[in-house]
């Protein structure tokens, strides 16, 4: 699996972990805080969207940086 694929899977398992894996500490903290907040605040509806977005952005950032 490529590094970008690893980042996506890590972020899908735990939002923010893929960003940490890519070296984007502040982005990782953002997703780690925002995603659970939306899971709880919206009763799960927006949590899924945010969870998938975290994985997509981790993958995209890894691809953009050539990791």
CORVENCOR-V129484 format. One record per residue. N is the residue number from 1. SS is DSSP state (h for helix, s for strand, l for the rest). BURIAL is I if it has 24 or more other ideal C-beta (glycine too) atoms within 12 Angstrom, else O. Layout:
N,SS,BURIAL ; N,SS,BURIAL
//
This chain:
1,l,O ; 2,l,O ; 3,h,O ; 4,h,I ; 5,h,O ; 6,h,O ; 7,h,I ; 8,h,I ; 9,h,O ; 10,h,I ; 11,h,I ; 12,h,I ; 13,h,O ; 14,l,O ; 15,l,I ; 16,l,I ; 17,h,I ; 18,h,I ; 19,h,I ; 20,h,I ; 21,h,I ; 22,h,I ; 23,l,O ; 24,l,I ; 25,h,O ; 26,h,O ; 27,h,I ; 28,h,I ; 29,h,O ; 30,h,I ; 31,h,I ; 32,h,I ; 33,h,O ; 34,h,I ; 35,h,I ; 36,h,O ; 37,h,O ; 38,h,I ; 39,h,O ; 40,h,O ; 41,h,O ; 42,l,O ; 43,l,O ; 44,l,O ; 45,h,O ; 46,h,O ; 47,h,O ; 48,h,O ; 49,h,O ; 50,h,I ; 51,h,I ; 52,h,O ; 53,h,I ; 54,h,I ; 55,h,I ; 56,h,I ; 57,h,I ; 58,h,I ; 59,h,I ; 60,h,O ; 61,h,I ; 62,h,I ; 63,h,O ; 64,h,O ; 65,h,O ; 66,l,O ; 67,l,O
//
